[in-house]
Amino acid sequence: MRRESFYYLILVNVAILLIMEITKLYTANDLMVYIWFGAQYGPLVSEGQWFRLITSMFVHGGFIHLLFNMYALYYLGRIVEGVYGTDKFLTFYFLSGFMGNIGTQIFYYKSLSVGASGAIFGLVGVLFAAGFRKDTPYALRPLTGTALLPMILINVIFGLMPGTNINNAAHIGGFLTGMLLGYLVSPYYSWKSNKIWKFIKTTILIIIFISFVFLLINSLTTFF
């Protein structure tokens, strides 16, 4: 089975940003465009728009924001999906992103939040924790554990600097979720676990689809 779902994630993120930028040409209020396309905003989530905890992972604040995130997704996605397989990779990615957005809902309640950073930091967490498992493939060890500490520390320090406008709650929440998953989940499959992970992945993809259906209904209602 070819393991390349991270390519499709990149394509979806790029496509959404392009459509957003085209929409901005015909709209005076850029903030409303972000809302229409699924940005997270605490008060709206509290009003029942839970789907924004998911759709906001696919929205970016511009081409530079997208470029950094998609490069990281390409680099980390190849490694994690190549080792763990598509089912586990997608589960890690979306659970980390979701938990990062839960953190955003708590700590940045009145801020507009977009981006896949929480999900991507989840992949970093997975690789970090994998370095402390005995069954992690030997070839993967130079990319796991303490080898990732410089990158992690640089991102944390940079995120704490004033004026950077970085969502630390999403980063830390995603990282901790990924770290927990990376420590608990083996990179190897068994016949029984293969069925379980496929079920989890399928359930997550269905929830994502439903989230975008709710977003579409909400956005059309708001627009018209």
Contacts in CASP RR format, 6 or more apart in sequence:
PFRMAT RR
TARGET T0000
AUTHOR 0000-0000-0000
METHOD contacts of the structure
MODEL  1
MRRESFYYLILVNVAILLIMEITKLYTANDLMVYIWFGAQYGPLVSEGQW
FRLITSMFVHGGFIHLLFNMYALYYLGRIVEGVYGTDKFLTFYFLSGFMG
NIGTQIFYYKSLSVGASGAIFGLVGVLFAAGFRKDTPYALRPLTGTALLP
MILINVIFGLMPGTNINNAAHIGGFLTGMLLGYLVSPYYSWKSNKIWKFI
KTTILIIIFISFVFLLINSLTTFF
1 86 0 8 1.000
3 81 0 8 1.000
3 82 0 8 1.000
3 85 0 8 1.000
3 86 0 8 1.000
3 89 0 8 1.000
4 81 0 8 1.000
5 81 0 8 1.000
5 86 0 8 1.000
5 89 0 8 1.000
5 90 0 8 1.000
6 73 0 8 1.000
6 74 0 8 1.000
6 77 0 8 1.000
6 78 0 8 1.000
6 81 0 8 1.000
6 89 0 8 1.000
9 73 0 8 1.000
9 93 0 8 1.000
9 116 0 8 1.000
10 70 0 8 1.000
10 73 0 8 1.000
10 74 0 8 1.000
12 58 0 8 1.000
13 58 0 8 1.000
13 60 0 8 1.000
13 66 0 8 1.000
13 69 0 8 1.000
13 70 0 8 1.000
13 73 0 8 1.000
13 116 0 8 1.000
14 66 0 8 1.000
14 70 0 8 1.000
16 37 0 8 1.000
16 58 0 8 1.000
16 59 0 8 1.000
16 60 0 8 1.000
17 59 0 8 1.000
17 60 0 8 1.000
17 61 0 8 1.000
17 62 0 8 1.000
17 63 0 8 1.000
17 66 0 8 1.000
19 37 0 8 1.000
20 33 0 8 1.000
20 34 0 8 1.000
20 37 0 8 1.000
20 59 0 8 1.000
21 62 0 8 1.000
23 33 0 8 1.000
23 36 0 8 1.000
23 37 0 8 1.000
24 30 0 8 1.000
24 33 0 8 1.000
27 33 0 8 1.000
31 112 0 8 1.000
32 222 0 8 1.000
34 59 0 8 1.000
34 61 0 8 1.000
34 112 0 8 1.000
34 114 0 8 1.000
35 41 0 8 1.000
35 44 0 8 1.000
35 112 0 8 1.000
35 219 0 8 1.000
35 222 0 8 1.000
36 219 0 8 1.000
36 222 0 8 1.000
36 223 0 8 1.000
37 55 0 8 1.000
37 59 0 8 1.000
37 215 0 8 1.000
37 219 0 8 1.000
38 51 0 8 1.000
38 52 0 8 1.000
38 55 0 8 1.000
38 56 0 8 1.000
38 58 0 8 1.000
38 59 0 8 1.000
38 114 0 8 1.000
38 215 0 8 1.000
38 219 0 8 1.000
39 52 0 8 1.000
39 55 0 8 1.000
39 56 0 8 1.000
39 59 0 8 1.000
39 112 0 8 1.000
39 113 0 8 1.000
39 114 0 8 1.000
40 52 0 8 1.000
40 53 0 8 1.000
40 56 0 8 1.000
40 101 0 8 1.000
40 104 0 8 1.000
40 105 0 8 1.000
40 112 0 8 1.000
40 113 0 8 1.000
40 114 0 8 1.000
41 52 0 8 1.000
41 110 0 8 1.000
41 111 0 8 1.000
41 112 0 8 1.000
41 113 0 8 1.000
42 52 0 8 1.000
42 105 0 8 1.000
42 109 0 8 1.000
42 110 0 8 1.000
42 111 0 8 1.000
43 109 0 8 1.000
43 110 0 8 1.000
44 52 0 8 1.000
45 52 0 8 1.000
45 53 0 8 1.000
45 105 0 8 1.000
49 214 0 8 1.000
49 218 0 8 1.000
51 210 0 8 1.000
51 211 0 8 1.000
51 212 0 8 1.000
51 214 0 8 1.000
51 215 0 8 1.000
51 218 0 8 1.000
52 101 0 8 1.000
52 215 0 8 1.000
53 98 0 8 1.000
53 101 0 8 1.000
53 102 0 8 1.000
53 105 0 8 1.000
54 94 0 8 1.000
54 98 0 8 1.000
54 101 0 8 1.000
54 207 0 8 1.000
54 208 0 8 1.000
54 211 0 8 1.000
55 211 0 8 1.000
55 212 0 8 1.000
55 215 0 8 1.000
56 101 0 8 1.000
56 113 0 8 1.000
56 114 0 8 1.000
56 115 0 8 1.000
57 94 0 8 1.000
57 97 0 8 1.000
57 98 0 8 1.000
57 101 0 8 1.000
57 115 0 8 1.000
57 116 0 8 1.000
57 118 0 8 1.000
57 119 0 8 1.000
58 115 0 8 1.000
58 116 0 8 1.000
59 114 0 8 1.000
59 115 0 8 1.000
60 66 0 8 1.000
60 69 0 8 1.000
60 114 0 8 1.000
60 115 0 8 1.000
60 116 0 8 1.000
61 114 0 8 1.000
61 115 0 8 1.000
65 114 0 8 1.000
65 115 0 8 1.000
69 115 0 8 1.000
69 116 0 8 1.000
69 117 0 8 1.000
69 120 0 8 1.000
72 120 0 8 1.000
73 116 0 8 1.000
73 120 0 8 1.000
73 123 0 8 1.000
76 120 0 8 1.000
76 123 0 8 1.000
76 124 0 8 1.000
76 127 0 8 1.000
77 89 0 8 1.000
77 123 0 8 1.000
79 123 0 8 1.000
79 127 0 8 1.000
79 140 0 8 1.000
79 143 0 8 1.000
80 89 0 8 1.000
80 92 0 8 1.000
80 123 0 8 1.000
80 126 0 8 1.000
80 127 0 8 1.000
81 89 0 8 1.000
82 89 0 8 1.000
83 130 0 8 1.000
83 137 0 8 1.000
83 140 0 8 1.000
83 187 0 8 1.000
84 92 0 8 1.000
84 126 0 8 1.000
84 185 0 8 1.000
84 187 0 8 1.000
85 189 0 8 1.000
86 201 0 8 1.000
87 194 0 8 1.000
87 197 0 8 1.000
87 198 0 8 1.000
87 200 0 8 1.000
87 201 0 8 1.000
88 185 0 8 1.000
88 197 0 8 1.000
90 201 0 8 1.000
90 204 0 8 1.000
90 205 0 8 1.000
91 181 0 8 1.000
91 197 0 8 1.000
91 200 0 8 1.000
91 201 0 8 1.000
91 204 0 8 1.000
92 122 0 8 1.000
92 123 0 8 1.000
92 126 0 8 1.000
92 178 0 8 1.000
92 181 0 8 1.000
92 182 0 8 1.000
92 185 0 8 1.000
93 119 0 8 1.000
93 120 0 8 1.000
93 122 0 8 1.000
93 123 0 8 1.000
94 119 0 8 1.000
94 204 0 8 1.000
94 208 0 8 1.000
95 177 0 8 1.000
95 178 0 8 1.000
95 181 0 8 1.000
95 204 0 8 1.000
96 118 0 8 1.000
96 119 0 8 1.000
96 121 0 8 1.000
96 122 0 8 1.000
96 123 0 8 1.000
96 125 0 8 1.000
96 126 0 8 1.000
96 173 0 8 1.000
96 174 0 8 1.000
96 175 0 8 1.000
96 177 0 8 1.000
96 178 0 8 1.000
96 181 0 8 1.000
97 116 0 8 1.000
97 118 0 8 1.000
97 119 0 8 1.000
97 122 0 8 1.000
97 170 0 8 1.000
97 174 0 8 1.000
97 177 0 8 1.000
99 173 0 8 1.000
99 174 0 8 1.000
99 176 0 8 1.000
99 177 0 8 1.000
100 118 0 8 1.000
100 169 0 8 1.000
100 170 0 8 1.000
100 171 0 8 1.000
100 172 0 8 1.000
100 173 0 8 1.000
100 174 0 8 1.000
100 177 0 8 1.000
101 113 0 8 1.000
101 118 0 8 1.000
101 170 0 8 1.000
102 173 0 8 1.000
103 169 0 8 1.000
103 170 0 8 1.000
103 173 0 8 1.000
104 111 0 8 1.000
104 113 0 8 1.000
104 167 0 8 1.000
104 169 0 8 1.000
104 170 0 8 1.000
106 169 0 8 1.000
107 168 0 8 1.000
107 169 0 8 1.000
108 167 0 8 1.000
108 169 0 8 1.000
111 167 0 8 1.000
113 167 0 8 1.000
113 170 0 8 1.000
115 170 0 8 1.000
117 166 0 8 1.000
117 167 0 8 1.000
117 170 0 8 1.000
117 171 0 8 1.000
118 167 0 8 1.000
118 170 0 8 1.000
118 171 0 8 1.000
118 173 0 8 1.000
118 174 0 8 1.000
118 175 0 8 1.000
119 174 0 8 1.000
121 155 0 8 1.000
121 170 0 8 1.000
121 171 0 8 1.000
121 172 0 8 1.000
121 173 0 8 1.000
121 174 0 8 1.000
121 175 0 8 1.000
121 178 0 8 1.000
122 174 0 8 1.000
122 175 0 8 1.000
122 177 0 8 1.000
122 178 0 8 1.000
122 179 0 8 1.000
122 181 0 8 1.000
123 178 0 8 1.000
124 148 0 8 1.000
124 151 0 8 1.000
124 152 0 8 1.000
124 175 0 8 1.000
124 178 0 8 1.000
125 148 0 8 1.000
125 174 0 8 1.000
125 175 0 8 1.000
125 176 0 8 1.000
125 178 0 8 1.000
125 179 0 8 1.000
125 182 0 8 1.000
126 178 0 8 1.000
126 179 0 8 1.000
126 181 0 8 1.000
126 182 0 8 1.000
127 140 0 8 1.000
127 143 0 8 1.000
127 144 0 8 1.000
127 145 0 8 1.000
127 148 0 8 1.000
127 182 0 8 1.000
128 144 0 8 1.000
128 145 0 8 1.000
128 148 0 8 1.000
128 152 0 8 1.000
128 175 0 8 1.000
128 179 0 8 1.000
129 144 0 8 1.000
129 145 0 8 1.000
129 178 0 8 1.000
129 179 0 8 1.000
129 180 0 8 1.000
129 181 0 8 1.000
129 182 0 8 1.000
129 183 0 8 1.000
130 136 0 8 1.000
130 140 0 8 1.000
130 144 0 8 1.000
130 145 0 8 1.000
130 182 0 8 1.000
130 183 0 8 1.000
130 187 0 8 1.000
131 140 0 8 1.000
131 141 0 8 1.000
131 144 0 8 1.000
131 145 0 8 1.000
132 145 0 8 1.000
132 183 0 8 1.000
133 182 0 8 1.000
133 183 0 8 1.000
133 186 0 8 1.000
135 186 0 8 1.000
135 187 0 8 1.000
135 188 0 8 1.000
136 144 0 8 1.000
136 187 0 8 1.000
137 187 0 8 1.000
140 187 0 8 1.000
141 147 0 8 1.000
152 175 0 8 1.000
155 171 0 8 1.000
156 168 0 8 1.000
156 171 0 8 1.000
156 172 0 8 1.000
158 164 0 8 1.000
158 166 0 8 1.000
159 166 0 8 1.000
159 168 0 8 1.000
159 171 0 8 1.000
160 168 0 8 1.000
189 197 0 8 1.000
END
